[in-house]
Amino acid sequence: MILHSHDHSHDPKGHDLTHHEVEHLLEHWIEHNESHSVSFKERAAQVARVSELAAQDINRAAELMDECTEMLKKALKDL
């Protein structure tokens, strides 16, 4: 089941990214990751009723997503 799509048709291929484009891309990725992290945490609670071990794995994935998001926020700050 597909919950959402990743439309990359707007990817600027063939030219250098502008500061504004990089900023927009990073903001998009940050928002996207934060959304996934929330979803992982919500679903982990549901998955725990089926498998506590799998729920732990999903919660760890959320933690790793949060770490990635922090690096993207750092990249945005470093622009």
mmCIF file of the N, C-alpha and C atoms, coordinates in Angstrom:
data_MODEL
# 
_entry.id   MODEL 
# 
loop_
_atom_site.group_PDB 
_atom_site.id 
_atom_site.type_symbol 
_atom_site.label_atom_id 
_atom_site.label_alt_id 
_atom_site.label_comp_id 
_atom_site.label_asym_id 
_atom_site.label_entity_id 
_atom_site.label_seq_id 
_atom_site.pdbx_PDB_ins_code 
_atom_site.Cartn_x 
_atom_site.Cartn_y 
_atom_site.Cartn_z 
_atom_site.occupancy 
_atom_site.B_iso_or_equiv 
_atom_site.pdbx_formal_charge 
_atom_site.auth_seq_id 
_atom_site.auth_comp_id 
_atom_site.auth_asym_id 
_atom_site.auth_atom_id 
_atom_site.pdbx_PDB_model_num 
ATOM 1   N N  . MET A 1 1  ? 0.839  -1.177 0.000   1.00 0.00 ? 1  MET A N  1 
ATOM 2   C CA . MET A 1 1  ? 0.000  0.000  0.000   1.00 0.00 ? 1  MET A CA 1 
ATOM 3   C C  . MET A 1 1  ? 0.886  1.243  0.000   1.00 0.00 ? 1  MET A C  1 
ATOM 4   N N  . ILE A 1 2  ? 0.685  2.137  -0.949  1.00 0.00 ? 2  ILE A N  1 
ATOM 5   C CA . ILE A 1 2  ? 1.436  3.387  -1.045  1.00 0.00 ? 2  ILE A CA 1 
ATOM 6   C C  . ILE A 1 2  ? 0.670  4.459  -0.288  1.00 0.00 ? 2  ILE A C  1 
ATOM 7   N N  . LEU A 1 3  ? 1.346  5.092  0.682   1.00 0.00 ? 3  LEU A N  1 
ATOM 8   C CA . LEU A 1 3  ? 0.706  6.121  1.481   1.00 0.00 ? 3  LEU A CA 1 
ATOM 9   C C  . LEU A 1 3  ? 0.908  7.514  0.905   1.00 0.00 ? 3  LEU A C  1 
ATOM 10  N N  . HIS A 1 4  ? 2.012  7.696  0.211   1.00 0.00 ? 4  HIS A N  1 
ATOM 11  C CA . HIS A 1 4  ? 2.275  8.973  -0.441  1.00 0.00 ? 4  HIS A CA 1 
ATOM 12  C C  . HIS A 1 4  ? 3.294  8.740  -1.542  1.00 0.00 ? 4  HIS A C  1 
ATOM 13  N N  . SER A 1 5  ? 3.447  9.744  -2.363  1.00 0.00 ? 5  SER A N  1 
ATOM 14  C CA . SER A 1 5  ? 4.406  9.611  -3.458  1.00 0.00 ? 5  SER A CA 1 
ATOM 15  C C  . SER A 1 5  ? 5.557  10.578 -3.246  1.00 0.00 ? 5  SER A C  1 
ATOM 16  N N  . HIS A 1 6  ? 6.614  10.316 -3.931  1.00 0.00 ? 6  HIS A N  1 
ATOM 17  C CA . HIS A 1 6  ? 7.792  11.176 -3.924  1.00 0.00 ? 6  HIS A CA 1 
ATOM 18  C C  . HIS A 1 6  ? 7.949  11.722 -5.334  1.00 0.00 ? 6  HIS A C  1 
ATOM 19  N N  . ASP A 1 7  ? 7.365  12.859 -5.570  1.00 0.00 ? 7  ASP A N  1 
ATOM 20  C CA . ASP A 1 7  ? 7.424  13.465 -6.900  1.00 0.00 ? 7  ASP A CA 1 
ATOM 21  C C  . ASP A 1 7  ? 8.738  14.224 -7.048  1.00 0.00 ? 7  ASP A C  1 
ATOM 22  N N  . HIS A 1 8  ? 9.592  13.721 -7.897  1.00 0.00 ? 8  HIS A N  1 
ATOM 23  C CA . HIS A 1 8  ? 10.881 14.370 -8.134  1.00 0.00 ? 8  HIS A CA 1 
ATOM 24  C C  . HIS A 1 8  ? 10.931 15.010 -9.513  1.00 0.00 ? 8  HIS A C  1 
ATOM 25  N N  . SER A 1 9  ? 9.773  15.236 -10.111 1.00 0.00 ? 9  SER A N  1 
ATOM 26  C CA . SER A 1 9  ? 9.738  15.817 -11.453 1.00 0.00 ? 9  SER A CA 1 
ATOM 27  C C  . SER A 1 9  ? 10.250 17.252 -11.461 1.00 0.00 ? 9  SER A C  1 
ATOM 28  N N  . HIS A 1 10 ? 10.253 17.902 -10.283 1.00 0.00 ? 10 HIS A N  1 
ATOM 29  C CA . HIS A 1 10 ? 10.720 19.275 -10.195 1.00 0.00 ? 10 HIS A CA 1 
ATOM 30  C C  . HIS A 1 10 ? 12.229 19.360 -9.949  1.00 0.00 ? 10 HIS A C  1 
ATOM 31  N N  . ASP A 1 11 ? 12.900 18.198 -9.882  1.00 0.00 ? 11 ASP A N  1 
ATOM 32  C CA . ASP A 1 11 ? 14.337 18.204 -9.650  1.00 0.00 ? 11 ASP A CA 1 
ATOM 33  C C  . ASP A 1 11 ? 15.036 18.971 -10.769 1.00 0.00 ? 11 ASP A C  1 
ATOM 34  N N  . PRO A 1 12 ? 15.845 19.949 -10.395 1.00 0.00 ? 12 PRO A N  1 
ATOM 35  C CA . PRO A 1 12 ? 16.553 20.747 -11.408 1.00 0.00 ? 12 PRO A CA 1 
ATOM 36  C C  . PRO A 1 12 ? 17.774 20.003 -11.945 1.00 0.00 ? 12 PRO A C  1 
ATOM 37  N N  . LYS A 1 13 ? 17.585 19.253 -12.980 1.00 0.00 ? 13 LYS A N  1 
ATOM 38  C CA . LYS A 1 13 ? 18.689 18.495 -13.569 1.00 0.00 ? 13 LYS A CA 1 
ATOM 39  C C  . LYS A 1 13 ? 19.370 19.358 -14.634 1.00 0.00 ? 13 LYS A C  1 
ATOM 40  N N  . GLY A 1 14 ? 20.665 19.294 -14.625 1.00 0.00 ? 14 GLY A N  1 
ATOM 41  C CA . GLY A 1 14 ? 21.400 19.965 -15.679 1.00 0.00 ? 14 GLY A CA 1 
ATOM 42  C C  . GLY A 1 14 ? 21.848 21.383 -15.348 1.00 0.00 ? 14 GLY A C  1 
ATOM 43  N N  . HIS A 1 15 ? 21.532 21.875 -14.157 1.00 0.00 ? 15 HIS A N  1 
ATOM 44  C CA . HIS A 1 15 ? 22.052 23.187 -13.788 1.00 0.00 ? 15 HIS A CA 1 
ATOM 45  C C  . HIS A 1 15 ? 22.400 23.211 -12.309 1.00 0.00 ? 15 HIS A C  1 
ATOM 46  N N  . ASP A 1 16 ? 23.265 24.139 -11.935 1.00 0.00 ? 16 ASP A N  1 
ATOM 47  C CA . ASP A 1 16 ? 23.653 24.273 -10.538 1.00 0.00 ? 16 ASP A CA 1 
ATOM 48  C C  . ASP A 1 16 ? 22.477 24.791 -9.719  1.00 0.00 ? 16 ASP A C  1 
ATOM 49  N N  . LEU A 1 17 ? 22.364 24.294 -8.519  1.00 0.00 ? 17 LEU A N  1 
ATOM 50  C CA . LEU A 1 17 ? 21.303 24.746 -7.624  1.00 0.00 ? 17 LEU A CA 1 
ATOM 51  C C  . LEU A 1 17 ? 21.613 26.136 -7.087  1.00 0.00 ? 17 LEU A C  1 
ATOM 52  N N  . THR A 1 18 ? 20.599 26.936 -6.978  1.00 0.00 ? 18 THR A N  1 
ATOM 53  C CA . THR A 1 18 ? 20.760 28.253 -6.362  1.00 0.00 ? 18 THR A CA 1 
ATOM 54  C C  . THR A 1 18 ? 20.650 28.102 -4.843  1.00 0.00 ? 18 THR A C  1 
ATOM 55  N N  . HIS A 1 19 ? 21.065 29.129 -4.133  1.00 0.00 ? 19 HIS A N  1 
ATOM 56  C CA . HIS A 1 19 ? 20.946 29.139 -2.677  1.00 0.00 ? 19 HIS A CA 1 
ATOM 57  C C  . HIS A 1 19 ? 19.483 28.914 -2.276  1.00 0.00 ? 19 HIS A C  1 
ATOM 58  N N  . HIS A 1 20 ? 18.583 29.584 -2.948  1.00 0.00 ? 20 HIS A N  1 
ATOM 59  C CA . HIS A 1 20 ? 17.157 29.466 -2.654  1.00 0.00 ? 20 HIS A CA 1 
ATOM 60  C C  . HIS A 1 20 ? 16.660 28.034 -2.895  1.00 0.00 ? 20 HIS A C  1 
ATOM 61  N N  . GLU A 1 21 ? 17.100 27.410 -3.973  1.00 0.00 ? 21 GLU A N  1 
ATOM 62  C CA . GLU A 1 21 ? 16.692 26.034 -4.265  1.00 0.00 ? 21 GLU A CA 1 
ATOM 63  C C  . GLU A 1 21 ? 17.205 25.060 -3.203  1.00 0.00 ? 21 GLU A C  1 
ATOM 64  N N  . VAL A 1 22 ? 18.438 25.249 -2.772  1.00 0.00 ? 22 VAL A N  1 
ATOM 65  C CA . VAL A 1 22 ? 19.008 24.385 -1.729  1.00 0.00 ? 22 VAL A CA 1 
ATOM 66  C C  . VAL A 1 22 ? 18.232 24.568 -0.428  1.00 0.00 ? 22 VAL A C  1 
ATOM 67  N N  . GLU A 1 23 ? 17.953 25.815 -0.101  1.00 0.00 ? 23 GLU A N  1 
ATOM 68  C CA . GLU A 1 23 ? 17.190 26.115 1.113   1.00 0.00 ? 23 GLU A CA 1 
ATOM 69  C C  . GLU A 1 23 ? 15.806 25.436 1.059   1.00 0.00 ? 23 GLU A C  1 
ATOM 70  N N  . HIS A 1 24 ? 15.151 25.569 -0.071  1.00 0.00 ? 24 HIS A N  1 
ATOM 71  C CA . HIS A 1 24 ? 13.831 24.961 -0.249  1.00 0.00 ? 24 HIS A CA 1 
ATOM 72  C C  . HIS A 1 24 ? 13.912 23.433 -0.149  1.00 0.00 ? 24 HIS A C  1 
ATOM 73  N N  . LEU A 1 25 ? 14.912 22.842 -0.773  1.00 0.00 ? 25 LEU A N  1 
ATOM 74  C CA . LEU A 1 25 ? 15.094 21.397 -0.740  1.00 0.00 ? 25 LEU A CA 1 
ATOM 75  C C  . LEU A 1 25 ? 15.311 20.908 0.692   1.00 0.00 ? 25 LEU A C  1 
ATOM 76  N N  . LEU A 1 26 ? 16.186 21.587 1.422   1.00 0.00 ? 26 LEU A N  1 
ATOM 77  C CA . LEU A 1 26 ? 16.453 21.194 2.799   1.00 0.00 ? 26 LEU A CA 1 
ATOM 78  C C  . LEU A 1 26 ? 15.205 21.334 3.666   1.00 0.00 ? 26 LEU A C  1 
ATOM 79  N N  . GLU A 1 27 ? 14.483 22.424 3.493   1.00 0.00 ? 27 GLU A N  1 
ATOM 80  C CA . GLU A 1 27 ? 13.243 22.613 4.255   1.00 0.00 ? 27 GLU A CA 1 
ATOM 81  C C  . GLU A 1 27 ? 12.238 21.503 3.953   1.00 0.00 ? 27 GLU A C  1 
ATOM 82  N N  . HIS A 1 28 ? 12.152 21.121 2.684   1.00 0.00 ? 28 HIS A N  1 
ATOM 83  C CA . HIS A 1 28 ? 11.253 20.032 2.283   1.00 0.00 ? 28 HIS A CA 1 
ATOM 84  C C  . HIS A 1 28 ? 11.669 18.722 2.940   1.00 0.00 ? 28 HIS A C  1 
ATOM 85  N N  . TRP A 1 29 ? 12.953 18.401 2.874   1.00 0.00 ? 29 TRP A N  1 
ATOM 86  C CA . TRP A 1 29 ? 13.436 17.159 3.469   1.00 0.00 ? 29 TRP A CA 1 
ATOM 87  C C  . TRP A 1 29 ? 13.195 17.136 4.980   1.00 0.00 ? 29 TRP A C  1 
ATOM 88  N N  . ILE A 1 30 ? 13.427 18.261 5.647   1.00 0.00 ? 30 ILE A N  1 
ATOM 89  C CA . ILE A 1 30 ? 13.218 18.349 7.093   1.00 0.00 ? 30 ILE A CA 1 
ATOM 90  C C  . ILE A 1 30 ? 11.755 18.071 7.428   1.00 0.00 ? 30 ILE A C  1 
ATOM 91  N N  . GLU A 1 31 ? 10.867 18.744 6.730   1.00 0.00 ? 31 GLU A N  1 
ATOM 92  C CA . GLU A 1 31 ? 9.432  18.548 6.965   1.00 0.00 ? 31 GLU A CA 1 
ATOM 93  C C  . GLU A 1 31 ? 9.030  17.099 6.680   1.00 0.00 ? 31 GLU A C  1 
ATOM 94  N N  . HIS A 1 32 ? 9.540  16.560 5.601   1.00 0.00 ? 32 HIS A N  1 
ATOM 95  C CA . HIS A 1 32 ? 9.242  15.189 5.198   1.00 0.00 ? 32 HIS A CA 1 
ATOM 96  C C  . HIS A 1 32 ? 9.707  14.199 6.273   1.00 0.00 ? 32 HIS A C  1 
ATOM 97  N N  . ASN A 1 33 ? 10.937 14.360 6.734   1.00 0.00 ? 33 ASN A N  1 
ATOM 98  C CA . ASN A 1 33 ? 11.483 13.464 7.755   1.00 0.00 ? 33 ASN A CA 1 
ATOM 99  C C  . ASN A 1 33 ? 10.704 13.566 9.056   1.00 0.00 ? 33 ASN A C  1 
ATOM 100 N N  . GLU A 1 34 ? 10.358 14.795 9.456   1.00 0.00 ? 34 GLU A N  1 
ATOM 101 C CA . GLU A 1 34 ? 9.605  14.974 10.692  1.00 0.00 ? 34 GLU A CA 1 
ATOM 102 C C  . GLU A 1 34 ? 8.252  14.265 10.598  1.00 0.00 ? 34 GLU A C  1 
ATOM 103 N N  . SER A 1 35 ? 7.629  14.352 9.445   1.00 0.00 ? 35 SER A N  1 
ATOM 104 C CA . SER A 1 35 ? 6.352  13.679 9.230   1.00 0.00 ? 35 SER A CA 1 
ATOM 105 C C  . SER A 1 35 ? 6.507  12.166 9.349   1.00 0.00 ? 35 SER A C  1 
ATOM 106 N N  . HIS A 1 36 ? 7.548  11.627 8.748   1.00 0.00 ? 36 HIS A N  1 
ATOM 107 C CA . HIS A 1 36 ? 7.795  10.181 8.829   1.00 0.00 ? 36 HIS A CA 1 
ATOM 108 C C  . HIS A 1 36 ? 8.077  9.756  10.266  1.00 0.00 ? 36 HIS A C  1 
ATOM 109 N N  . SER A 1 37 ? 8.857  10.532 10.985  1.00 0.00 ? 37 SER A N  1 
ATOM 110 C CA . SER A 1 37 ? 9.191  10.184 12.360  1.00 0.00 ? 37 SER A CA 1 
ATOM 111 C C  . SER A 1 37 ? 7.933  10.102 13.220  1.00 0.00 ? 37 SER A C  1 
ATOM 112 N N  . VAL A 1 38 ? 7.047  11.065 13.080  1.00 0.00 ? 38 VAL A N  1 
ATOM 113 C CA . VAL A 1 38 ? 5.787  11.044 13.827  1.00 0.00 ? 38 VAL A CA 1 
ATOM 114 C C  . VAL A 1 38 ? 4.987  9.795  13.459  1.00 0.00 ? 38 VAL A C  1 
ATOM 115 N N  . SER A 1 39 ? 4.911  9.506  12.177  1.00 0.00 ? 39 SER A N  1 
ATOM 116 C CA . SER A 1 39 ? 4.177  8.335  11.705  1.00 0.00 ? 39 SER A CA 1 
ATOM 117 C C  . SER A 1 39 ? 4.778  7.044  12.263  1.00 0.00 ? 39 SER A C  1 
ATOM 118 N N  . PHE A 1 40 ? 6.101  6.941  12.245  1.00 0.00 ? 40 PHE A N  1 
ATOM 119 C CA . PHE A 1 40 ? 6.768  5.751  12.783  1.00 0.00 ? 40 PHE A CA 1 
ATOM 120 C C  . PHE A 1 40 ? 6.387  5.547  14.249  1.00 0.00 ? 40 PHE A C  1 
ATOM 121 N N  . LYS A 1 41 ? 6.443  6.621  15.022  1.00 0.00 ? 41 LYS A N  1 
ATOM 122 C CA . LYS A 1 41 ? 6.159  6.526  16.456  1.00 0.00 ? 41 LYS A CA 1 
ATOM 123 C C  . LYS A 1 41 ? 4.709  6.132  16.705  1.00 0.00 ? 41 LYS A C  1 
ATOM 124 N N  . GLU A 1 42 ? 3.802  6.699  15.949  1.00 0.00 ? 42 GLU A N  1 
ATOM 125 C CA . GLU A 1 42 ? 2.385  6.339  16.091  1.00 0.00 ? 42 GLU A CA 1 
ATOM 126 C C  . GLU A 1 42 ? 2.154  4.879  15.718  1.00 0.00 ? 42 GLU A C  1 
ATOM 127 N N  . ARG A 1 43 ? 2.723  4.464  14.630  1.00 0.00 ? 43 ARG A N  1 
ATOM 128 C CA . ARG A 1 43 ? 2.520  3.090  14.166  1.00 0.00 ? 43 ARG A CA 1 
ATOM 129 C C  . ARG A 1 43 ? 3.214  2.070  15.065  1.00 0.00 ? 43 ARG A C  1 
ATOM 130 N N  . ALA A 1 44 ? 4.336  2.452  15.659  1.00 0.00 ? 44 ALA A N  1 
ATOM 131 C CA . ALA A 1 44 ? 5.056  1.528  16.544  1.00 0.00 ? 44 ALA A CA 1 
ATOM 132 C C  . ALA A 1 44 ? 4.155  1.085  17.693  1.00 0.00 ? 44 ALA A C  1 
ATOM 133 N N  . ALA A 1 45 ? 3.353  2.006  18.203  1.00 0.00 ? 45 ALA A N  1 
ATOM 134 C CA . ALA A 1 45 ? 2.435  1.658  19.280  1.00 0.00 ? 45 ALA A CA 1 
ATOM 135 C C  . ALA A 1 45 ? 1.426  0.612  18.808  1.00 0.00 ? 45 ALA A C  1 
ATOM 136 N N  . GLN A 1 46 ? 0.979  0.739  17.581  1.00 0.00 ? 46 GLN A N  1 
ATOM 137 C CA . GLN A 1 46 ? 0.036  -0.242 17.027  1.00 0.00 ? 46 GLN A CA 1 
ATOM 138 C C  . GLN A 1 46 ? 0.739  -1.571 16.743  1.00 0.00 ? 46 GLN A C  1 
ATOM 139 N N  . VAL A 1 47 ? 1.940  -1.489 16.201  1.00 0.00 ? 47 VAL A N  1 
ATOM 140 C CA . VAL A 1 47 ? 2.702  -2.697 15.861  1.00 0.00 ? 47 VAL A CA 1 
ATOM 141 C C  . VAL A 1 47 ? 3.038  -3.487 17.128  1.00 0.00 ? 47 VAL A C  1 
ATOM 142 N N  . ALA A 1 48 ? 3.217  -2.791 18.247  1.00 0.00 ? 48 ALA A N  1 
ATOM 143 C CA . ALA A 1 48 ? 3.582  -3.462 19.499  1.00 0.00 ? 48 ALA A CA 1 
ATOM 144 C C  . ALA A 1 48 ? 2.568  -4.518 19.895  1.00 0.00 ? 48 ALA A C  1 
ATOM 145 N N  . ARG A 1 49 ? 1.320  -4.335 19.484  1.00 0.00 ? 49 ARG A N  1 
ATOM 146 C CA . ARG A 1 49 ? 0.289  -5.328 19.800  1.00 0.00 ? 49 ARG A CA 1 
ATOM 147 C C  . ARG A 1 49 ? 0.495  -6.621 19.001  1.00 0.00 ? 49 ARG A C  1 
ATOM 148 N N  . VAL A 1 50 ? 1.241  -6.513 17.910  1.00 0.00 ? 50 VAL A N  1 
ATOM 149 C CA . VAL A 1 50 ? 1.545  -7.681 17.081  1.00 0.00 ? 50 VAL A CA 1 
ATOM 150 C C  . VAL A 1 50 ? 2.929  -8.224 17.424  1.00 0.00 ? 50 VAL A C  1 
ATOM 151 N N  . SER A 1 51 ? 3.898  -7.294 17.561  1.00 0.00 ? 51 SER A N  1 
ATOM 152 C CA . SER A 1 51 ? 5.281  -7.695 17.850  1.00 0.00 ? 51 SER A CA 1 
ATOM 153 C C  . SER A 1 51 ? 6.010  -6.563 18.562  1.00 0.00 ? 51 SER A C  1 
ATOM 154 N N  . GLU A 1 52 ? 6.346  -6.801 19.815  1.00 0.00 ? 52 GLU A N  1 
ATOM 155 C CA . GLU A 1 52 ? 7.082  -5.799 20.589  1.00 0.00 ? 52 GLU A CA 1 
ATOM 156 C C  . GLU A 1 52 ? 8.465  -5.557 19.985  1.00 0.00 ? 52 GLU A C  1 
ATOM 157 N N  . LEU A 1 53 ? 9.099  -6.618 19.508  1.00 0.00 ? 53 LEU A N  1 
ATOM 158 C CA . LEU A 1 53 ? 10.427 -6.489 18.914  1.00 0.00 ? 53 LEU A CA 1 
ATOM 159 C C  . LEU A 1 53 ? 10.377 -5.618 17.657  1.00 0.00 ? 53 LEU A C  1 
ATOM 160 N N  . ALA A 1 54 ? 9.398  -5.851 16.804  1.00 0.00 ? 54 ALA A N  1 
ATOM 161 C CA . ALA A 1 54 ? 9.252  -5.031 15.600  1.00 0.00 ? 54 ALA A CA 1 
ATOM 162 C C  . ALA A 1 54 ? 8.965  -3.583 15.977  1.00 0.00 ? 54 ALA A C  1 
ATOM 163 N N  . ALA A 1 55 ? 8.160  -3.364 17.005  1.00 0.00 ? 55 ALA A N  1 
ATOM 164 C CA . ALA A 1 55 ? 7.865  -2.003 17.455  1.00 0.00 ? 55 ALA A CA 1 
ATOM 165 C C  . ALA A 1 55 ? 9.134  -1.302 17.927  1.00 0.00 ? 55 ALA A C  1 
ATOM 166 N N  . GLN A 1 56 ? 9.999  -2.023 18.609  1.00 0.00 ? 56 GLN A N  1 
ATOM 167 C CA . GLN A 1 56 ? 11.284 -1.460 19.043  1.00 0.00 ? 56 GLN A CA 1 
ATOM 168 C C  . GLN A 1 56 ? 12.124 -1.044 17.832  1.00 0.00 ? 56 GLN A C  1 
ATOM 169 N N  . ASP A 1 57 ? 12.121 -1.871 16.803  1.00 0.00 ? 57 ASP A N  1 
ATOM 170 C CA . ASP A 1 57 ? 12.870 -1.563 15.580  1.00 0.00 ? 57 ASP A CA 1 
ATOM 171 C C  . ASP A 1 57 ? 12.324 -0.298 14.919  1.00 0.00 ? 57 ASP A C  1 
ATOM 172 N N  . ILE A 1 58 ? 11.001 -0.176 14.888  1.00 0.00 ? 58 ILE A N  1 
ATOM 173 C CA . ILE A 1 58 ? 10.377 1.004  14.276  1.00 0.00 ? 58 ILE A CA 1 
ATOM 174 C C  . ILE A 1 58 ? 10.701 2.253  15.093  1.00 0.00 ? 58 ILE A C  1 
ATOM 175 N N  . ASN A 1 59 ? 10.667 2.143  16.412  1.00 0.00 ? 59 ASN A N  1 
ATOM 176 C CA . ASN A 1 59 ? 11.045 3.286  17.245  1.00 0.00 ? 59 ASN A CA 1 
ATOM 177 C C  . ASN A 1 59 ? 12.502 3.676  17.031  1.00 0.00 ? 59 ASN A C  1 
ATOM 178 N N  . ARG A 1 60 ? 13.359 2.691  16.835  1.00 0.00 ? 60 ARG A N  1 
ATOM 179 C CA . ARG A 1 60 ? 14.775 2.993  16.542  1.00 0.00 ? 60 ARG A CA 1 
ATOM 180 C C  . ARG A 1 60 ? 14.891 3.693  15.192  1.00 0.00 ? 60 ARG A C  1 
ATOM 181 N N  . ALA A 1 61 ? 14.095 3.259  14.228  1.00 0.00 ? 61 ALA A N  1 
ATOM 182 C CA . ALA A 1 61 ? 14.092 3.927  12.919  1.00 0.00 ? 61 ALA A CA 1 
ATOM 183 C C  . ALA A 1 61 ? 13.670 5.387  13.081  1.00 0.00 ? 61 ALA A C  1 
ATOM 184 N N  . ALA A 1 62 ? 12.694 5.639  13.946  1.00 0.00 ? 62 ALA A N  1 
ATOM 185 C CA . ALA A 1 62 ? 12.270 7.023  14.203  1.00 0.00 ? 62 ALA A CA 1 
ATOM 186 C C  . ALA A 1 62 ? 13.411 7.835  14.811  1.00 0.00 ? 62 ALA A C  1 
ATOM 187 N N  . GLU A 1 63 ? 14.149 7.231  15.728  1.00 0.00 ? 63 GLU A N  1 
ATOM 188 C CA . GLU A 1 63 ? 15.299 7.919  16.330  1.00 0.00 ? 63 GLU A CA 1 
ATOM 189 C C  . GLU A 1 63 ? 16.344 8.265  15.266  1.00 0.00 ? 63 GLU A C  1 
ATOM 190 N N  . LEU A 1 64 ? 16.614 7.318  14.391  1.00 0.00 ? 64 LEU A N  1 
ATOM 191 C CA . LEU A 1 64 ? 17.591 7.557  13.322  1.00 0.00 ? 64 LEU A CA 1 
ATOM 192 C C  . LEU A 1 64 ? 17.089 8.632  12.361  1.00 0.00 ? 64 LEU A C  1 
ATOM 193 N N  . MET A 1 65 ? 15.789 8.630  12.071  1.00 0.00 ? 65 MET A N  1 
ATOM 194 C CA . MET A 1 65 ? 15.203 9.671  11.224  1.00 0.00 ? 65 MET A CA 1 
ATOM 195 C C  . MET A 1 65 ? 15.398 11.029 11.878  1.00 0.00 ? 65 MET A C  1 
ATOM 196 N N  . ASP A 1 66 ? 15.198 11.096 13.201  1.00 0.00 ? 66 ASP A N  1 
ATOM 197 C CA . ASP A 1 66 ? 15.388 12.346 13.926  1.00 0.00 ? 66 ASP A CA 1 
ATOM 198 C C  . ASP A 1 66 ? 16.850 12.816 13.849  1.00 0.00 ? 66 ASP A C  1 
ATOM 199 N N  . GLU A 1 67 ? 17.778 11.862 13.914  1.00 0.00 ? 67 GLU A N  1 
ATOM 200 C CA . GLU A 1 67 ? 19.196 12.222 13.776  1.00 0.00 ? 67 GLU A CA 1 
ATOM 201 C C  . GLU A 1 67 ? 19.474 12.787 12.385  1.00 0.00 ? 67 GLU A C  1 
ATOM 202 N N  . CYS A 1 68 ? 18.917 12.169 11.363  1.00 0.00 ? 68 CYS A N  1 
ATOM 203 C CA . CYS A 1 68 ? 19.069 12.671 9.992   1.00 0.00 ? 68 CYS A CA 1 
ATOM 204 C C  . CYS A 1 68 ? 18.493 14.077 9.877   1.00 0.00 ? 68 CYS A C  1 
ATOM 205 N N  . THR A 1 69 ? 17.340 14.285 10.484  1.00 0.00 ? 69 THR A N  1 
ATOM 206 C CA . THR A 1 69 ? 16.693 15.591 10.429  1.00 0.00 ? 69 THR A CA 1 
ATOM 207 C C  . THR A 1 69 ? 17.575 16.651 11.080  1.00 0.00 ? 69 THR A C  1 
ATOM 208 N N  . GLU A 1 70 ? 18.207 16.307 12.179  1.00 0.00 ? 70 GLU A N  1 
ATOM 209 C CA . GLU A 1 70 ? 19.101 17.261 12.847  1.00 0.00 ? 70 GLU A CA 1 
ATOM 210 C C  . GLU A 1 70 ? 20.280 17.637 11.940  1.00 0.00 ? 70 GLU A C  1 
ATOM 211 N N  . MET A 1 71 ? 20.789 16.666 11.188  1.00 0.00 ? 71 MET A N  1 
ATOM 212 C CA . MET A 1 71 ? 21.883 16.971 10.258  1.00 0.00 ? 71 MET A CA 1 
ATOM 213 C C  . MET A 1 71 ? 21.400 17.880 9.126   1.00 0.00 ? 71 MET A C  1 
ATOM 214 N N  . LEU A 1 72 ? 20.182 17.652 8.649   1.00 0.00 ? 72 LEU A N  1 
ATOM 215 C CA . LEU A 1 72 ? 19.622 18.518 7.611   1.00 0.00 ? 72 LEU A CA 1 
ATOM 216 C C  . LEU A 1 72 ? 19.409 19.927 8.145   1.00 0.00 ? 72 LEU A C  1 
ATOM 217 N N  . LYS A 1 73 ? 18.980 20.048 9.403   1.00 0.00 ? 73 LYS A N  1 
ATOM 218 C CA . LYS A 1 73 ? 18.815 21.374 10.010  1.00 0.00 ? 73 LYS A CA 1 
ATOM 219 C C  . LYS A 1 73 ? 20.159 22.067 10.132  1.00 0.00 ? 73 LYS A C  1 
ATOM 220 N N  . LYS A 1 74 ? 21.205 21.301 10.457  1.00 0.00 ? 74 LYS A N  1 
ATOM 221 C CA . LYS A 1 74 ? 22.556 21.861 10.523  1.00 0.00 ? 74 LYS A CA 1 
ATOM 222 C C  . LYS A 1 74 ? 22.986 22.342 9.139   1.00 0.00 ? 74 LYS A C  1 
ATOM 223 N N  . ALA A 1 75 ? 22.711 21.534 8.120   1.00 0.00 ? 75 ALA A N  1 
ATOM 224 C CA . ALA A 1 75 ? 23.061 21.934 6.752   1.00 0.00 ? 75 ALA A CA 1 
ATOM 225 C C  . ALA A 1 75 ? 22.344 23.221 6.378   1.00 0.00 ? 75 ALA A C  1 
ATOM 226 N N  . LEU A 1 76 ? 21.078 23.343 6.760   1.00 0.00 ? 76 LEU A N  1 
ATOM 227 C CA . LEU A 1 76 ? 20.317 24.566 6.473   1.00 0.00 ? 76 LEU A CA 1 
ATOM 228 C C  . LEU A 1 76 ? 20.944 25.751 7.173   1.00 0.00 ? 76 LEU A C  1 
ATOM 229 N N  . LYS A 1 77 ? 21.336 25.576 8.414   1.00 0.00 ? 77 LYS A N  1 
ATOM 230 C CA . LYS A 1 77 ? 21.989 26.653 9.170   1.00 0.00 ? 77 LYS A CA 1 
ATOM 231 C C  . LYS A 1 77 ? 23.337 27.026 8.552   1.00 0.00 ? 77 LYS A C  1 
ATOM 232 N N  . ASP A 1 78 ? 24.041 26.026 8.011   1.00 0.00 ? 78 ASP A N  1 
ATOM 233 C CA . ASP A 1 78 ? 25.377 26.245 7.449   1.00 0.00 ? 78 ASP A CA 1 
ATOM 234 C C  . ASP A 1 78 ? 25.366 26.857 6.040   1.00 0.00 ? 78 ASP A C  1 
ATOM 235 N N  . LEU A 1 79 ? 24.189 27.023 5.458   1.00 0.00 ? 79 LEU A N  1 
ATOM 236 C CA . LEU A 1 79 ? 24.109 27.610 4.112   1.00 0.00 ? 79 LEU A CA 1 
ATOM 237 C C  . LEU A 1 79 ? 24.716 29.006 4.079   1.00 0.00 ? 79 LEU A C  1 
# 
